[in-house]
């Protein structure tokens, strides 16, 4: 068959009297319901809201079911490099229609999402307010000041890093407040802020690249819309850790 037939019976077949079939040469098939993917509403094809097509329907992805490993696989599949940041719906808007709540369990090295195992995430309370977006390294947005990431084991907690002038920098605890924390948690699609605290740097490569002085009103969609920070020597000053709900 050509592969575009709607039913197996429409495919041409042939028989051979010399063919011997047994359980040893029986064929198996693994199917994937997700047939296509795209990034929507970004500055280019390498940034935007994540949308997957399941059979014939396009839908968005719940942020509770997505992490940076899955995002990097998506970027790689789109020939967009790797994921720079996973962001919430405030970056690329809310989608409409279906919301896919499957969890893609990727190790991050796969070349396409269909190579990752998929499991159901029935506990997630998903809505279009929780539509996830991705910025890939090949996007013009990858150099955008104000992209954030948390360096912890889990997606919604860890030491805060912000992209300033194309360099990822740790944020100092000085002058930071719950207001700025709420912007970061919302930007990451991680809900509201639970708490924040100071910690000593665990990464020597960040020892000279820190920022301080963000001032947010609390209504900003992302940290890049807050007042510009100062770049400082990290020295021994405590660096910021955030836990979002």
Backbone torsions as a table, in degrees:
resi	resn	phi	psi	omega
1	UNK	NA	167.7	179.4
2	UNK	-85.3	-18.1	179.3
3	UNK	101.3	-10.1	179.4
4	UNK	-105.5	9.3	176.4
5	UNK	-68.7	146.9	-178.9
6	UNK	-84.1	-22.1	179.2
7	UNK	-136.5	147.3	-177.6
8	UNK	-60.5	-32.6	-176.3
9	UNK	-68.0	-16.5	179.7
10	UNK	-82.1	-8.1	-179.9
11	UNK	-81.1	138.8	175.9
12	UNK	-65.4	148.4	-179.3
13	UNK	-134.8	160.5	177.0
14	UNK	-139.8	153.0	177.7
15	UNK	-123.3	152.3	178.3
16	UNK	-137.5	133.0	-179.4
17	UNK	-68.8	-15.9	-178.6
18	UNK	-89.1	-3.8	-177.0
19	UNK	-79.2	127.0	175.7
20	UNK	-117.2	122.5	-177.7
21	UNK	-108.1	138.7	173.8
22	UNK	-145.7	176.1	178.2
23	UNK	-63.1	-22.9	-178.1
24	UNK	-69.9	-29.5	-178.6
25	UNK	-115.8	23.1	173.8
26	UNK	-70.2	143.3	-175.8
27	UNK	-94.4	148.4	175.2
28	UNK	-124.6	153.8	-178.1
29	UNK	-133.9	136.0	171.9
30	UNK	-112.5	121.4	-176.4
31	UNK	-104.0	148.3	173.5
32	UNK	-119.8	126.9	-179.2
33	UNK	-72.3	-24.8	-179.9
34	UNK	-82.4	117.5	-171.6
35	UNK	-106.5	-12.4	-179.6
36	UNK	-161.9	164.9	178.8
37	UNK	-150.5	157.1	-179.9
38	UNK	-160.7	162.4	172.1
39	UNK	-113.0	127.6	-168.4
40	UNK	-120.4	143.3	170.6
41	UNK	73.8	17.5	176.4
42	UNK	-93.5	-173.9	180.0
43	UNK	-77.2	-17.1	179.2
44	UNK	-160.2	-175.3	-175.7
45	UNK	-74.1	-6.0	-177.9
46	UNK	-106.2	15.6	173.1
47	UNK	-149.7	150.1	177.0
48	UNK	147.7	-175.9	176.9
49	UNK	-72.3	135.0	-179.1
50	UNK	-75.3	126.5	174.5
51	UNK	-132.1	133.4	178.8
52	UNK	-118.6	147.0	174.7
53	UNK	-103.0	121.4	176.5
54	UNK	-104.6	111.9	-170.9
55	UNK	57.0	-106.8	-177.3
56	UNK	-109.5	-1.4	-175.1
57	UNK	-104.9	132.3	173.3
58	UNK	-87.5	144.2	177.7
59	UNK	-153.3	165.0	178.5
60	UNK	-91.2	174.6	-176.9
61	UNK	-119.0	136.8	-179.7
62	UNK	-75.6	135.5	-177.0
63	UNK	-64.9	-22.5	178.8
64	UNK	-69.6	-14.2	-174.4
65	UNK	-109.7	13.5	-169.6
66	UNK	-132.8	143.7	175.3
67	UNK	-142.7	179.4	-174.0
68	UNK	-67.9	-26.5	178.6
69	UNK	-68.6	-46.4	176.6
70	UNK	-62.9	-38.2	-179.8
71	UNK	-63.4	-40.1	179.8
72	UNK	-66.8	-35.7	176.7
73	UNK	-65.3	-42.8	177.2
74	UNK	-59.8	-46.1	179.6
75	UNK	-60.3	-41.8	-179.4
76	UNK	-64.6	-41.1	179.9
77	UNK	-63.9	-32.7	179.3
78	UNK	-87.1	7.1	-176.7
79	UNK	58.1	41.1	-176.9
80	UNK	-116.3	17.8	-180.0
81	UNK	86.0	-135.8	178.3
82	UNK	-120.6	170.3	-179.5
83	UNK	-75.1	131.3	173.8
84	UNK	-93.4	-38.4	-178.2
85	UNK	-156.6	143.9	170.8
86	UNK	-105.0	123.9	-171.6
87	UNK	-125.4	163.9	179.8
88	UNK	-85.9	-177.6	-173.6
89	UNK	-67.7	-16.7	179.2
90	UNK	-65.7	-18.6	-179.8
91	UNK	-81.3	-47.2	-171.6
92	UNK	-121.8	12.6	175.2
93	UNK	83.1	168.4	178.6
94	UNK	-90.3	140.3	176.2
95	UNK	-84.0	-166.6	176.8
96	UNK	-143.3	166.0	177.9
97	UNK	83.0	-142.1	-173.3
98	UNK	-67.6	150.2	172.1
99	UNK	-124.9	119.2	-179.8
100	UNK	-90.6	124.5	-176.9
101	UNK	-110.1	23.6	175.7
102	UNK	-76.6	146.6	176.0
103	UNK	-97.6	123.9	174.4
104	UNK	-92.7	109.8	-177.1
105	UNK	-91.7	85.7	-177.4
106	UNK	-102.0	151.4	170.5
107	UNK	-91.7	-7.3	174.4
108	UNK	99.6	-10.8	-177.5
109	UNK	-101.1	-4.4	-179.7
110	UNK	-66.4	155.3	179.9
111	UNK	-91.7	-17.0	175.9
112	UNK	-153.0	157.1	-174.3
113	UNK	-62.7	-29.0	-178.3
114	UNK	-65.4	-14.7	177.3
115	UNK	-84.0	-10.9	178.9
116	UNK	-88.4	145.1	174.6
117	UNK	-73.0	149.6	-176.4
118	UNK	-121.2	133.6	175.7
119	UNK	-132.0	157.6	-177.4
120	UNK	-82.0	144.8	179.2
121	UNK	-122.8	74.1	-172.1
122	UNK	-72.3	-16.9	-176.5
123	UNK	-81.4	-15.3	-174.3
124	UNK	-70.3	130.8	174.5
125	UNK	-92.6	88.1	-172.3
126	UNK	-94.2	142.7	171.3
127	UNK	-147.3	172.2	-179.5
128	UNK	-68.7	-14.7	172.8
129	UNK	-68.8	-15.7	-179.6
130	UNK	-109.3	19.3	176.2
131	UNK	-64.1	130.3	-175.7
132	UNK	-91.7	149.6	175.3
133	UNK	-127.7	162.9	-178.1
134	UNK	-136.6	139.8	169.9
135	UNK	-112.7	119.3	179.3
136	UNK	-93.2	159.5	-174.3
137	UNK	-64.7	-23.6	-180.0
138	UNK	-84.4	-4.1	-179.5
139	UNK	-79.5	150.3	174.1
140	UNK	-64.0	-23.7	178.5
141	UNK	-73.0	-13.9	-177.8
142	UNK	-63.7	-19.9	179.2
143	UNK	-103.3	13.6	-176.8
144	UNK	-75.4	126.2	176.3
145	UNK	-63.9	133.8	176.1
146	UNK	108.3	-4.0	170.3
147	UNK	-64.1	140.5	-178.1
148	UNK	-127.8	157.2	172.7
149	UNK	-152.2	155.9	177.2
150	UNK	-112.8	131.4	-170.9
151	UNK	-93.0	16.7	-178.7
152	UNK	-82.2	-177.9	179.2
153	UNK	-68.0	-32.2	-177.7
154	UNK	-108.4	155.0	-171.7
155	UNK	-64.5	-31.5	-171.1
156	UNK	-107.9	20.8	172.4
157	UNK	-153.8	150.5	178.3
158	UNK	145.4	-174.5	178.8
159	UNK	-75.0	131.3	-175.1
160	UNK	-79.7	132.6	172.3
161	UNK	-126.1	141.0	-179.5
162	UNK	-128.7	142.3	179.2
163	UNK	-85.3	117.7	177.2
164	UNK	-128.4	121.7	-179.7
165	UNK	52.5	44.6	174.2
166	UNK	68.6	17.5	177.0
167	UNK	-126.1	134.5	175.6
168	UNK	-79.4	124.3	-177.1
169	UNK	-126.5	143.9	173.6
170	UNK	-72.3	153.9	179.7
171	UNK	-106.6	134.9	-179.9
172	UNK	-83.1	151.7	-179.6
173	UNK	-66.7	-28.3	-178.2
174	UNK	-54.1	135.5	174.7
175	UNK	64.1	6.7	178.2
176	UNK	-85.9	146.9	-179.6
177	UNK	-142.5	179.4	177.0
178	UNK	-61.9	-30.0	-179.2
179	UNK	-61.9	-49.7	178.2
180	UNK	-65.7	-36.9	179.0
181	UNK	-60.9	-39.9	-178.4
182	UNK	-65.2	-35.5	177.6
183	UNK	-64.9	-44.5	-178.8
184	UNK	-63.3	-46.7	-178.9
185	UNK	-62.4	-40.8	178.6
186	UNK	-67.0	-41.0	179.0
187	UNK	-60.2	-37.7	-179.1
188	UNK	-80.4	-3.0	-175.4
189	UNK	70.3	28.8	-174.3
190	UNK	-109.3	19.7	176.7
191	UNK	77.2	-143.6	-177.6
192	UNK	-96.4	168.6	-176.9
193	UNK	-82.9	138.2	175.4
194	UNK	-93.6	-51.8	176.1
195	UNK	-165.4	169.4	172.0
196	UNK	-143.0	157.7	-176.2
197	UNK	-156.4	173.2	177.6
198	UNK	-100.8	150.0	177.6
199	UNK	-149.5	153.8	175.6
200	UNK	-75.4	147.4	-177.1
201	UNK	-64.0	133.9	176.1
202	UNK	-103.7	0.4	-177.2
203	UNK	-123.8	105.8	-178.1
204	UNK	-58.0	-28.2	-176.6
205	UNK	-68.4	-14.8	178.9
206	UNK	-98.7	7.0	-168.2
207	UNK	-65.9	-17.8	-177.9
208	UNK	-117.8	6.6	-175.2
209	UNK	-126.6	88.4	177.6
210	UNK	-128.9	158.3	177.3
211	UNK	-130.7	155.4	176.9
212	UNK	-152.1	165.0	173.2
213	UNK	98.1	13.5	173.9
214	UNK	-64.6	134.5	175.1
215	UNK	-129.6	112.5	-178.2
216	UNK	-115.4	152.0	173.5
217	UNK	-84.1	-20.6	-179.0
218	UNK	106.3	-14.5	-178.1
219	UNK	-98.1	-3.3	-176.3
220	UNK	-66.2	148.1	177.9
221	UNK	-75.2	-29.2	178.3
222	UNK	-156.7	165.2	-171.8
223	UNK	-63.7	-25.2	178.9
224	UNK	-65.8	-16.0	178.5
225	UNK	-89.3	-6.1	177.5
226	UNK	-85.3	170.3	-178.8
227	UNK	-60.1	147.1	-174.5
228	UNK	-65.7	140.8	-179.7
229	UNK	-89.1	172.0	172.0
230	UNK	-101.2	146.0	174.0
231	UNK	-94.6	127.9	-176.5
232	UNK	-129.5	161.2	168.4
233	UNK	-70.5	131.9	-175.9
234	UNK	-66.9	-39.4	-175.8
235	UNK	45.8	-131.3	-177.6
236	UNK	-106.2	8.7	-178.8
237	UNK	-63.3	145.1	-177.7
238	UNK	-68.8	138.1	179.1
239	UNK	-103.7	157.5	-164.4
240	UNK	-86.9	132.6	169.4
241	UNK	-119.2	141.6	-177.6
242	UNK	-128.4	141.7	169.7
243	UNK	-121.6	119.5	176.6
244	UNK	-99.7	160.0	178.4
245	UNK	-77.8	NA	NA
